[in-house]
């Protein structure tokens, strides 16, 4: 069987890695690897009461979807992603609605219909809809996500390296100079930082990669 394409500069053997530390973890692995910018457990507990809405707002890449998925995993509720185009079908009746990309619901009427889906909500959006949520009868808490601090990025990289390290040995570390450089370059864009770290582990930044498979693939 032909092995998957991999860069000749793949750092795995020298760093004792089983796979790329910055690939996509399996669903049951995500909570332990996510760097949480807010208390997911507290948000999940708030959802036990009707008439509550929590907003996670911020630009792309700061971790809104990750946090929504963590809350959904805690509650056993799937995240509903609003499509960029086309109709938005009504889901079955929900106790808690977890809705991502709410800003894609372009009209106030459509958002009002969405707010009728469930008794309580956690929503992710590029901008706040707190006024509309309050008008719909919800008690609203808004959290603005702004990406990782340098220390948070170090902790994230360390957790990922530990996850991917083969055997019981102490994991290798991502060079601190690289951590600081990526934070200066990308700031709040956690997704761009993850992609850059994936390429670093592959040892070939120009390599086209598919992060969901934890391995690079030919384009």
Secondary structure, DSSP 8 states (H G I E B T S, - for coil): -------TT--HHHHTBSS-TTS---GGGHHHH---SS-HHHHHHHTTSTTEEEEEE-STTSSHHHHHHHHHHHHT---EE--SSS-----S-EEEEEEE-GGG--SHHHHHHHTTSEEEEEEEESS--HHHHHHTT-EEEEEE-----HHHHHHHHHHHHHHHB-SSS------HHHHHHHHHHHTT-HHHHHHHHHHHHHT-TT--EEGGGTEE---
